[in-house]
């Protein structure tokens, strides 16, 4: 006559969003008292008895500690007659949903409401490239946005649709999870590279509180005389509170998939560019998994990916993949944001706990990682671990054999040698032991060749390599740069 709530933490087990797993209830003698095979459910919904003790199971809103009858029935998302991807010619798109529901849709990337288009028949999907740019022409995406030149010819465009199914009316109205699709009509030239389509609510991207723009506080200062301290722009702000939900689609000759993700602005100086970099997160709250549904880089699963430019930065890492320094895989992609072509970029891995666990066998709770001299992964106690390493260097003469042998027990000397040689060879003008560098180690001794607790290095940001432009730094040739100064 009561309820038992069993909480499963991250280290335990979870239920796959796509369903198919069986749950057993047994007694102390291992006699099975009950069981159920779970069906696919969206986030925030549960597979449950229709009411307490009811033999019929259905999908309801979660009601921990309360009667199942209090749960709201899940409305299934609409089904689209065509999958996302490339099409040579336009077509009529049909939408369908459960009996008794109505379908509403949008074509601008926004989440549909009952105020948007009501589906009443096939929707013509076509090449929208000749239409006026909507998002590439948003003005307040740079510091001095009123001085920027107006956009030129319209960019290529995909056809974006988002749709929801709605059941009931008024306070009893129930709305499905939105379904999103990207159709690239007559854009065969983009097949030369992989394509990434990002679709997010325009208000969360470009509204006055959007992550991509300067924001209302800055704009009020900028347009109102610019008195006092300059407010920080939205695109400069970081952290989870500046992450928005988005739909991520990936198309290539060998792999195509879509899933819901988190999206943030990425980078340092590039944040102030009109065409900004992005970090893309797979999270359980968005798509049911903390890793991407498909492995883009061989057999390696990814939790975070980054979209950024600089082909040289990406290529140089692949050229030294056989050295004793961590590098990141990448794939060249063409990026569309809310249907508009944004830029050509590189989709790269991020250094995170998943990366080091899969590559080097270091568990997520045993990793210490410093980026640009700051602790990024680890505990407060790990600050002392790094400090003791530098304290030893400051107080011992490395020309003494005993000191050199001792430091060899604290750091992987070959990793540091390779890290230095690579950066010197490419003439990286923007790195040091605390600038554009990642160093990592296992906190406690662990099995495997990388569990020895030694510091190792990872290539991070090679954008300032100056093979081709030494005069930017006042030099006649790259050879004049004294890296060790």
C-alpha positions as CSV (number, residue, x, y, z in Angstrom):
1,X,0.0,0.0,0.0
2,X,3.0,2.3,-0.1
3,X,5.8,3.4,-2.5
4,X,9.5,2.6,-2.5
5,X,11.8,5.0,-4.3
6,X,15.1,3.5,-5.5
7,X,17.7,6.1,-6.6
8,X,20.4,5.0,-9.0
9,X,23.5,7.2,-9.0
10,X,25.9,7.7,-11.9
11,X,28.1,4.8,-10.8
12,X,25.2,2.4,-10.7
13,X,23.2,1.6,-13.8
14,X,20.6,3.4,-15.9
15,X,17.8,2.5,-18.3
16,X,18.4,3.1,-22.0
17,X,16.2,5.7,-23.5
18,X,15.4,3.5,-26.5
19,X,13.9,0.8,-24.2
20,X,14.1,-2.9,-24.5
21,X,15.6,-3.7,-21.1
22,X,13.8,-5.8,-18.5
23,X,13.5,-4.9,-14.8
24,X,12.9,-7.7,-12.2
25,X,11.5,-7.5,-8.7
26,X,12.7,-10.4,-6.6
27,X,12.7,-11.4,-2.9
28,X,15.5,-12.5,-0.6
29,X,15.3,-16.0,-2.0
30,X,15.8,-14.7,-5.6
31,X,12.2,-15.6,-6.5
32,X,11.0,-13.3,-9.2
33,X,7.8,-11.5,-8.0
34,X,7.3,-9.2,-11.0
35,X,9.0,-8.0,-14.1
36,X,8.5,-5.6,-17.0
37,X,10.2,-4.8,-20.3
38,X,10.6,-1.1,-20.6
39,X,9.5,0.8,-23.7
40,X,11.3,3.8,-25.2
41,X,10.6,7.1,-23.3
42,X,11.6,10.7,-23.6
43,X,13.4,12.6,-20.9
44,X,11.2,13.4,-17.8
45,X,8.8,10.6,-18.6
46,X,8.5,7.1,-17.1
47,X,7.2,3.7,-18.2
48,X,4.5,3.0,-15.5
49,X,1.3,1.2,-14.7
50,X,-1.6,3.2,-16.0
51,X,-2.8,3.5,-12.4
52,X,-1.6,1.8,-9.2
53,X,-1.9,-2.0,-9.5
54,X,-3.2,-1.7,-13.1
55,X,-2.1,-4.5,-15.4
56,X,-1.8,-2.0,-18.3
57,X,1.5,-0.2,-18.7
58,X,1.9,3.2,-20.4
59,X,4.2,6.2,-20.6
60,X,3.4,8.9,-18.0
61,X,5.0,11.9,-16.5
62,X,7.2,10.9,-13.5
63,X,5.4,10.8,-10.1
64,X,8.0,9.7,-7.5
65,X,6.2,8.9,-4.2
66,X,2.8,9.6,-5.6
67,X,0.0,7.7,-7.4
68,X,0.6,6.9,-11.0
69,X,-2.9,8.2,-11.8
70,X,-1.4,11.7,-11.1
71,X,1.0,11.3,-14.1
72,X,0.4,13.1,-17.4
73,X,0.3,10.9,-20.4
74,X,3.2,11.3,-22.8
75,X,2.3,12.5,-26.3
76,X,4.5,11.0,-28.9
77,X,6.4,13.3,-31.3
78,X,5.2,13.6,-34.9
79,X,6.6,11.4,-37.5
80,X,8.1,13.0,-40.7
81,X,7.9,11.3,-44.0
82,X,11.5,12.1,-45.0
83,X,14.7,11.8,-42.9
84,X,17.2,14.7,-42.6
85,X,19.9,14.8,-45.2
86,X,20.7,15.7,-48.8
87,X,18.1,15.8,-51.5
88,X,18.7,16.8,-55.2
89,X,15.2,18.2,-55.6
90,X,12.4,19.5,-53.4
91,X,9.5,17.4,-52.2
92,X,6.3,17.4,-50.3
93,X,6.8,16.6,-46.6
94,X,4.0,14.8,-44.7
95,X,3.7,14.8,-40.9
96,X,1.7,12.3,-38.9
97,X,0.9,11.8,-35.2
98,X,-1.4,9.9,-32.8
99,X,-5.1,10.0,-33.3
100,X,-6.7,12.9,-31.4
101,X,-3.6,15.2,-31.6
102,X,-2.9,18.3,-33.7
103,X,0.5,19.1,-35.2
104,X,2.1,22.5,-35.0
105,X,5.4,23.4,-36.8
106,X,7.9,26.2,-37.4
107,X,10.4,26.9,-40.1
108,X,12.8,29.3,-38.3
109,X,14.3,27.0,-35.7
110,X,12.0,28.0,-32.8
111,X,10.1,25.5,-30.7
112,X,6.6,25.3,-32.0
113,X,3.6,26.4,-29.9
114,X,-0.1,26.5,-30.7
115,X,0.5,30.0,-32.0
116,X,2.6,28.7,-34.9
117,X,1.6,26.9,-38.2
118,X,-1.1,24.2,-37.8
119,X,-0.3,21.2,-40.0
120,X,-3.2,20.7,-42.5
121,X,-1.5,19.1,-45.4
122,X,1.9,18.4,-47.1
123,X,4.6,21.0,-46.7
124,X,6.7,21.9,-49.7
125,X,10.4,21.5,-49.0
126,X,12.7,23.5,-51.3
127,X,16.0,25.2,-51.6
128,X,15.7,28.4,-49.5
129,X,19.2,29.7,-50.5
130,X,17.9,32.7,-52.5
131,X,15.9,34.0,-49.6
132,X,17.2,36.9,-47.4
133,X,19.5,35.9,-44.6
134,X,17.8,36.0,-41.2
135,X,20.5,35.1,-38.7
136,X,23.7,36.0,-40.6
137,X,22.3,39.6,-40.7
138,X,21.8,39.9,-36.9
139,X,23.8,43.1,-36.1
140,X,24.8,42.9,-32.4
141,X,27.2,40.0,-32.5
142,X,30.5,42.0,-32.3
143,X,31.7,44.8,-29.9
144,X,31.3,47.7,-32.4
145,X,28.4,46.2,-34.2
146,X,26.9,49.5,-35.5
147,X,30.0,50.0,-37.6
148,X,29.9,46.6,-39.3
149,X,29.3,46.4,-43.0
150,X,26.0,45.0,-44.2
151,X,25.9,41.4,-45.4
152,X,26.4,40.7,-49.1
153,X,24.7,38.1,-51.2
154,X,22.5,35.6,-49.3
155,X,24.3,32.4,-48.1
156,X,23.3,28.9,-48.9
157,X,20.4,27.6,-46.8
158,X,19.0,24.3,-45.6
159,X,15.2,23.8,-45.0
160,X,14.6,23.5,-41.2
161,X,11.4,22.2,-39.7
162,X,10.5,21.6,-36.0
163,X,7.1,20.1,-35.1
164,X,5.2,19.0,-32.0
165,X,2.0,17.1,-31.4
166,X,-0.6,18.6,-29.1
167,X,-3.3,16.7,-27.2
168,X,-6.2,18.4,-25.4
169,X,-6.9,22.0,-24.7
170,X,-6.4,24.6,-22.0
171,X,-4.8,23.6,-18.7
172,X,-5.1,19.9,-19.7
173,X,-3.1,20.4,-22.9
174,X,-0.2,18.0,-23.4
175,X,2.6,18.7,-25.8
176,X,5.1,16.2,-27.3
177,X,8.9,16.6,-27.4
178,X,9.7,18.6,-30.6
179,X,11.1,16.7,-33.6
180,X,13.6,18.5,-35.8
181,X,14.8,17.9,-39.3
182,X,17.3,19.5,-41.7
183,X,16.9,19.1,-45.4
184,X,19.7,20.2,-47.8
185,X,18.1,20.7,-51.2
186,X,20.3,20.9,-54.3
187,X,23.4,21.6,-52.1
188,X,25.5,18.7,-53.4
189,X,28.7,20.7,-53.2
190,X,28.6,20.3,-49.5
191,X,29.0,16.5,-49.8
192,X,32.7,17.1,-50.3
193,X,32.9,17.5,-46.5
194,X,30.9,16.3,-43.6
195,X,28.0,18.7,-42.6
196,X,27.0,19.8,-39.1
197,X,23.5,21.3,-38.7
198,X,22.8,23.1,-35.4
199,X,19.2,24.2,-34.7
200,X,18.4,26.1,-31.6
201,X,15.7,28.5,-30.5
202,X,16.4,31.9,-32.1
203,X,15.6,33.8,-29.0
204,X,18.1,31.8,-26.9
205,X,20.7,32.5,-29.6
206,X,20.0,36.0,-30.8
207,X,17.5,37.4,-28.4
208,X,18.4,40.2,-25.9
209,X,19.5,37.5,-23.4
210,X,20.9,35.2,-26.2
211,X,24.3,33.6,-25.9
212,X,25.5,34.8,-29.3
213,X,24.9,38.6,-28.9
214,X,26.2,41.5,-27.0
215,X,23.0,41.6,-24.9
216,X,20.7,44.2,-23.5
217,X,23.0,45.6,-20.9
218,X,25.9,46.1,-23.3
219,X,23.6,47.5,-26.0
220,X,22.1,50.0,-23.6
221,X,25.6,51.2,-22.7
222,X,26.8,51.1,-26.3
223,X,23.9,53.1,-27.8
224,X,23.5,55.4,-24.8
225,X,26.7,57.4,-24.7
226,X,29.1,54.7,-23.4
227,X,29.6,56.3,-20.0
228,X,31.1,54.3,-17.2
229,X,32.5,50.8,-17.3
230,X,31.7,48.7,-20.4
231,X,29.3,45.9,-19.5
232,X,30.5,42.4,-20.5
233,X,28.8,41.0,-23.7
234,X,26.7,37.9,-23.5
235,X,29.1,36.1,-25.9
236,X,31.9,36.6,-23.4
237,X,30.1,34.8,-20.6
238,X,30.8,31.2,-19.7
239,X,29.5,28.3,-17.7
240,X,26.5,26.0,-17.6
241,X,24.1,29.0,-17.3
242,X,25.2,30.1,-20.8
243,X,24.5,26.7,-22.4
244,X,21.3,26.3,-24.4
245,X,19.5,23.2,-25.8
246,X,20.0,22.5,-29.5
247,X,19.5,19.8,-32.1
248,X,22.8,18.5,-33.7
249,X,22.8,16.6,-37.0
250,X,25.9,15.1,-38.7
251,X,25.9,14.1,-42.3
252,X,28.8,12.3,-44.1
253,X,29.2,9.6,-46.7
254,X,29.8,7.0,-43.9
255,X,27.8,8.3,-41.0
256,X,24.6,10.3,-40.5
257,X,22.8,10.9,-37.2
258,X,20.9,13.5,-35.1
259,X,20.5,14.1,-31.4
260,X,19.7,16.7,-28.8
261,X,22.7,18.5,-27.3
262,X,23.8,21.5,-25.2
263,X,25.4,24.4,-27.1
264,X,27.9,27.1,-25.8
265,X,30.0,29.8,-27.3
266,X,33.7,28.6,-27.3
267,X,37.1,30.2,-27.4
268,X,38.9,33.3,-26.2
269,X,39.5,36.1,-28.7
270,X,37.2,34.4,-31.3
271,X,34.2,35.0,-29.1
272,X,34.2,38.6,-30.4
273,X,34.1,37.5,-34.0
274,X,30.9,37.6,-36.0
275,X,31.2,33.9,-36.8
276,X,31.9,32.3,-33.4
277,X,33.1,28.9,-32.4
278,X,30.9,26.4,-30.5
279,X,31.3,23.7,-27.9
280,X,28.7,20.9,-28.2
281,X,27.8,18.7,-25.2
282,X,26.0,15.3,-25.1
283,X,24.1,15.1,-21.8
284,X,21.5,12.7,-20.4
285,X,19.1,15.6,-19.8
286,X,19.0,16.3,-23.6
287,X,19.3,13.0,-25.4
288,X,19.4,10.3,-22.7
289,X,23.2,9.7,-22.9
290,X,26.3,11.6,-21.8
291,X,28.1,10.6,-25.0
292,X,27.2,11.1,-28.6
293,X,25.0,8.4,-30.1
294,X,27.6,7.6,-32.8
295,X,31.4,7.5,-32.7
296,X,32.7,10.2,-35.1
297,X,36.3,9.3,-34.4
298,X,36.7,5.6,-34.9
299,X,35.9,3.5,-31.8
300,X,36.1,6.5,-29.5
301,X,33.0,7.8,-27.9
302,X,32.8,11.6,-27.3
303,X,31.1,13.7,-24.6
304,X,32.1,17.1,-25.8
305,X,33.0,18.3,-29.3
306,X,34.2,21.7,-30.5
307,X,33.7,23.6,-33.7
308,X,36.6,25.9,-34.5
309,X,38.7,27.2,-37.4
310,X,42.4,27.0,-38.1
311,X,43.0,24.1,-40.4
312,X,46.8,24.2,-39.5
313,X,46.0,23.8,-35.8
314,X,44.0,20.6,-36.7
315,X,46.5,19.2,-39.2
316,X,49.6,19.7,-37.0
317,X,48.0,17.5,-34.3
318,X,47.5,14.6,-36.7
319,X,51.1,14.9,-38.0
320,X,52.4,14.2,-34.5
321,X,49.9,11.6,-33.4
322,X,52.8,9.1,-33.0
323,X,54.6,11.2,-30.4
324,X,54.3,11.1,-26.6
325,X,52.0,14.0,-26.4
326,X,48.2,14.0,-26.4
327,X,46.5,15.2,-29.6
328,X,42.9,15.6,-30.7
329,X,41.2,14.1,-33.7
330,X,39.2,16.3,-36.1
331,X,37.1,16.1,-39.2
332,X,36.6,19.1,-41.6
333,X,32.9,20.1,-41.7
334,X,30.6,22.7,-43.2
335,X,28.4,24.2,-40.5
336,X,24.8,25.4,-40.8
337,X,23.1,27.3,-38.0
338,X,19.3,27.4,-38.0
339,X,19.5,26.5,-41.7
340,X,21.9,29.2,-42.8
341,X,25.5,28.3,-43.9
342,X,27.8,29.6,-41.2
343,X,31.3,28.6,-42.0
344,X,33.7,25.8,-42.8
345,X,35.4,24.5,-39.7
346,X,36.9,21.6,-37.9
347,X,34.9,19.3,-35.6
348,X,37.4,18.4,-32.9
349,X,37.5,16.3,-29.7
350,X,37.7,18.0,-26.4
351,X,40.1,17.1,-23.6
352,X,37.8,15.8,-20.9
353,X,37.4,12.8,-18.6
354,X,36.1,10.6,-21.4
355,X,39.1,11.4,-23.6
356,X,41.7,10.4,-21.0
357,X,39.8,7.3,-19.8
358,X,39.4,5.9,-23.3
359,X,42.9,6.9,-24.6
360,X,45.0,6.4,-21.5
361,X,42.9,4.2,-19.1
362,X,42.7,6.9,-16.4
363,X,39.4,6.8,-14.6
364,X,37.4,10.0,-14.3
365,X,37.8,10.1,-10.5
366,X,41.6,9.7,-10.8
367,X,42.4,12.4,-13.4
368,X,44.2,15.7,-12.7
369,X,44.2,18.2,-15.6
370,X,45.5,21.7,-15.7
371,X,44.6,24.0,-18.7
372,X,46.5,27.3,-19.1
373,X,47.8,26.9,-15.5
374,X,44.3,26.5,-14.0
375,X,42.8,23.4,-12.5
376,X,40.1,22.2,-14.9
377,X,39.6,18.6,-13.8
378,X,40.4,17.5,-10.2
379,X,39.9,18.6,-6.6
380,X,41.2,21.5,-4.6
381,X,43.9,19.2,-3.1
382,X,45.3,18.7,-6.6
383,X,46.4,22.4,-6.6
384,X,49.1,21.4,-4.1
385,X,50.1,18.5,-6.2
386,X,50.9,20.8,-9.1
387,X,52.5,23.4,-6.9
388,X,54.9,20.8,-5.4
389,X,56.0,19.9,-8.9
390,X,57.0,23.5,-9.7
391,X,58.4,24.1,-6.2
392,X,60.9,21.2,-6.9
393,X,61.9,22.7,-10.2
394,X,62.4,26.1,-8.5
395,X,64.6,24.7,-5.7
396,X,66.7,22.1,-7.5
397,X,69.4,22.4,-10.1
398,X,68.5,20.2,-13.1
399,X,72.2,20.0,-14.1
400,X,72.7,17.7,-11.0
401,X,72.1,14.0,-11.9
402,X,70.1,13.3,-8.7
403,X,67.8,16.2,-9.4
404,X,67.3,15.3,-13.0
405,X,66.5,11.7,-12.0
406,X,64.1,12.9,-9.4
407,X,62.2,15.1,-11.8
408,X,62.0,12.2,-14.2
409,X,60.0,10.4,-11.6
410,X,57.5,13.3,-11.5
411,X,57.1,14.0,-15.2
412,X,57.3,12.0,-18.4
413,X,60.4,13.7,-19.9
414,X,59.8,12.4,-23.4
415,X,56.3,13.9,-23.3
416,X,57.7,17.3,-22.4
417,X,60.5,17.0,-25.0
418,X,57.9,16.2,-27.7
419,X,55.6,19.0,-26.6
420,X,58.5,21.6,-26.7
421,X,59.9,20.3,-30.0
422,X,56.6,20.5,-31.8
423,X,55.8,24.0,-30.6
424,X,59.3,25.2,-31.4
425,X,59.3,23.6,-34.9
426,X,55.9,25.2,-35.9
427,X,57.1,28.5,-34.3
428,X,54.1,28.7,-32.0
429,X,54.2,32.4,-30.9
430,X,51.6,32.0,-28.2
431,X,52.5,29.3,-25.7
432,X,54.4,28.7,-22.5
433,X,54.2,26.5,-19.4
434,X,51.0,28.3,-18.5
435,X,49.7,29.6,-21.8
436,X,47.8,27.4,-24.3
437,X,49.0,24.2,-22.6
438,X,47.3,21.2,-21.1
439,X,49.2,19.0,-18.6
440,X,47.7,16.0,-16.9
441,X,48.4,12.9,-14.7
442,X,46.8,10.2,-12.7
443,X,46.3,11.3,-9.1
444,X,46.9,7.9,-7.6
445,X,48.9,5.0,-9.1
446,X,46.8,2.9,-11.4
447,X,47.3,-0.1,-13.7
448,X,48.7,0.5,-17.2
449,X,51.6,2.6,-18.6
450,X,49.9,5.9,-17.8
451,X,48.9,5.2,-14.3
452,X,52.4,6.1,-12.9
453,X,51.4,9.5,-11.6
454,X,53.8,11.4,-13.9
455,X,52.8,14.7,-15.5
456,X,52.3,14.5,-19.3
457,X,51.5,17.1,-21.9
458,X,48.8,17.7,-24.5
459,X,48.8,20.0,-27.6
460,X,46.1,22.6,-27.1
461,X,46.0,25.7,-29.2
462,X,48.4,26.1,-32.2
463,X,46.6,28.9,-33.9
464,X,49.5,31.3,-33.5
465,X,52.0,29.2,-35.5
466,X,53.8,31.8,-37.6
467,X,55.4,29.9,-40.5
468,X,53.7,32.2,-42.9
469,X,53.5,35.6,-41.1
470,X,56.5,36.4,-38.9
471,X,56.1,40.1,-39.5
472,X,53.0,40.1,-37.4
473,X,55.4,39.8,-34.4
474,X,58.0,42.3,-35.8
475,X,60.3,39.6,-37.1
476,X,61.9,39.2,-40.5
477,X,61.8,35.4,-40.3
478,X,60.5,32.7,-37.9
479,X,64.1,31.8,-37.1
480,X,64.5,35.0,-35.2
481,X,62.0,34.0,-32.5
482,X,63.7,32.8,-29.3
483,X,61.1,30.4,-28.0
484,X,62.9,29.9,-24.7
485,X,62.7,33.6,-23.8
